[in-house]
Amino acid sequence: MMSLVTFLPSKRTYKARKGQNLLQIARAARVIIPTRCHGQASCLMCKVKIEAGAVGPPTDKEKRKLSAGDLKEGIRLSCQTIVTDEPCTVRIPEDRLKSVVQRALERQHMDQDDW
C-alpha cells in the first residue's frame, strides 16, 4: 500500500510505503529534517507536527522522550513515526537560526525602504 505524505512548509508530497518512518520518507523526498542520532530517538532534533491525516501510534521511545501534551498536540519524532496507508501532512519546524536571519534581513529591507 502507498500513501501520500506532504511536508510543510516545502509543500513537497511523496508516495510512501506503509511501515516507513517519516525521516526515511523525508530523505527520499529530499526534504531536510535535522538529526544527529541517525534515527535512534536520542537527539530529539527530528520533531515534527502531524497537521492532518493519520500516522501510527507513538512508540515506547516517543512516550518516554516526549511529553503527553506534545503527543496530544501531534508533536512526534520523525525517526519513530510510521506512516499508515492514509495520507498525512507533516510540518517541519523552521530552523531557529534561519528564522532569526530572515527576520533581520526583513528589518534591514524595511529600514532601507524608509530612506
Secondary structure, DSSP 8 states (H G I E B T S, - for coil): -EEEEEEETTTEEEEEETT-BHHHHHHHTT-----SSSSSSSS-TTEEEEEEEEE----HHHHHHS-HHHHHTTEEETTT-BEEEEEEEEE----HHHHHHHHHHHHHHHHHHT-
